[in-house]
Amino acid sequence: MRKVIIFMFIFSQIVGVIYTRFSDINYFGWVPFDEISFYHIKVTVNSKELNSEQISNRYRLPNRGRENRSIHHVFSIISQYEQSYGKLDSAQVKVLYHVNGKEEEIWELCQ
């Protein structure tokens, strides 16, 4: 029984590493993921653009910041907030970002 438990533990770790290696979200992965992203969040609620402090309070993220993991973590935090607490706000969210010094891209929340 003990060998089965040890085998299952090691097997689950290997499966987790393989899964996170090929996905955008690497919260629990032991895979090296060196990616530096700089971002700027813009939010409009009821035709009113939120200021830096309001955005920081809304998502618990700085309005302008640096993400040392995947930029998808920022997108995930924003999406989760807007699908739960901000569901009734009908916010329009744009994130301007660039990864590893490449060209700037725009991510928009689709609701």
Contacts in CASP RR format, 6 or more apart in sequence:
PFRMAT RR
TARGET T0000
AUTHOR 0000-0000-0000
METHOD contacts of the structure
MODEL  1
MRKVIIFMFIFSQIVGVIYTRFSDINYFGWVPFDEISFYHIKVTVNSKEL
NSEQISNRYRLPNRGRENRSIHHVFSIISQYEQSYGKLDSAQVKVLYHVN
GKEEEIWELCQ
13 30 0 8 1.000
16 28 0 8 1.000
16 29 0 8 1.000
17 29 0 8 1.000
17 30 0 8 1.000
17 31 0 8 1.000
20 26 0 8 1.000
20 27 0 8 1.000
20 28 0 8 1.000
20 29 0 8 1.000
20 30 0 8 1.000
20 31 0 8 1.000
21 31 0 8 1.000
24 70 0 8 1.000
24 72 0 8 1.000
25 70 0 8 1.000
25 72 0 8 1.000
25 73 0 8 1.000
25 76 0 8 1.000
26 33 0 8 1.000
26 69 0 8 1.000
26 70 0 8 1.000
27 73 0 8 1.000
33 69 0 8 1.000
33 70 0 8 1.000
35 67 0 8 1.000
35 68 0 8 1.000
35 69 0 8 1.000
35 70 0 8 1.000
35 71 0 8 1.000
35 99 0 8 1.000
35 100 0 8 1.000
36 66 0 8 1.000
36 67 0 8 1.000
36 68 0 8 1.000
36 99 0 8 1.000
36 100 0 8 1.000
36 101 0 8 1.000
37 66 0 8 1.000
37 67 0 8 1.000
37 70 0 8 1.000
37 71 0 8 1.000
37 74 0 8 1.000
37 97 0 8 1.000
37 98 0 8 1.000
37 99 0 8 1.000
37 100 0 8 1.000
38 64 0 8 1.000
38 65 0 8 1.000
38 66 0 8 1.000
38 67 0 8 1.000
38 97 0 8 1.000
38 98 0 8 1.000
39 64 0 8 1.000
39 65 0 8 1.000
39 66 0 8 1.000
39 67 0 8 1.000
39 71 0 8 1.000
39 74 0 8 1.000
39 95 0 8 1.000
39 96 0 8 1.000
39 97 0 8 1.000
40 63 0 8 1.000
40 64 0 8 1.000
40 65 0 8 1.000
40 95 0 8 1.000
40 96 0 8 1.000
40 97 0 8 1.000
41 55 0 8 1.000
41 59 0 8 1.000
41 61 0 8 1.000
41 63 0 8 1.000
41 64 0 8 1.000
41 74 0 8 1.000
41 78 0 8 1.000
41 93 0 8 1.000
41 94 0 8 1.000
41 95 0 8 1.000
42 49 0 8 1.000
42 93 0 8 1.000
42 94 0 8 1.000
42 95 0 8 1.000
42 96 0 8 1.000
43 49 0 8 1.000
43 50 0 8 1.000
43 54 0 8 1.000
43 55 0 8 1.000
43 58 0 8 1.000
43 91 0 8 1.000
43 92 0 8 1.000
43 93 0 8 1.000
43 94 0 8 1.000
44 50 0 8 1.000
44 91 0 8 1.000
44 92 0 8 1.000
45 89 0 8 1.000
45 90 0 8 1.000
45 91 0 8 1.000
45 92 0 8 1.000
46 89 0 8 1.000
46 90 0 8 1.000
50 58 0 8 1.000
52 63 0 8 1.000
52 64 0 8 1.000
53 63 0 8 1.000
55 61 0 8 1.000
55 63 0 8 1.000
56 62 0 8 1.000
56 63 0 8 1.000
58 81 0 8 1.000
59 77 0 8 1.000
59 78 0 8 1.000
59 81 0 8 1.000
60 77 0 8 1.000
61 74 0 8 1.000
61 77 0 8 1.000
61 78 0 8 1.000
67 73 0 8 1.000
67 74 0 8 1.000
71 95 0 8 1.000
71 97 0 8 1.000
71 99 0 8 1.000
71 107 0 8 1.000
74 95 0 8 1.000
74 97 0 8 1.000
75 95 0 8 1.000
75 107 0 8 1.000
78 93 0 8 1.000
78 95 0 8 1.000
78 109 0 8 1.000
79 109 0 8 1.000
82 89 0 8 1.000
82 91 0 8 1.000
82 93 0 8 1.000
82 109 0 8 1.000
82 111 0 8 1.000
90 111 0 8 1.000
91 109 0 8 1.000
92 108 0 8 1.000
92 109 0 8 1.000
93 108 0 8 1.000
93 109 0 8 1.000
94 106 0 8 1.000
94 107 0 8 1.000
94 108 0 8 1.000
94 109 0 8 1.000
95 106 0 8 1.000
95 107 0 8 1.000
95 108 0 8 1.000
96 104 0 8 1.000
96 105 0 8 1.000
96 106 0 8 1.000
97 104 0 8 1.000
97 105 0 8 1.000
97 106 0 8 1.000
97 107 0 8 1.000
98 104 0 8 1.000
98 105 0 8 1.000
99 105 0 8 1.000
END
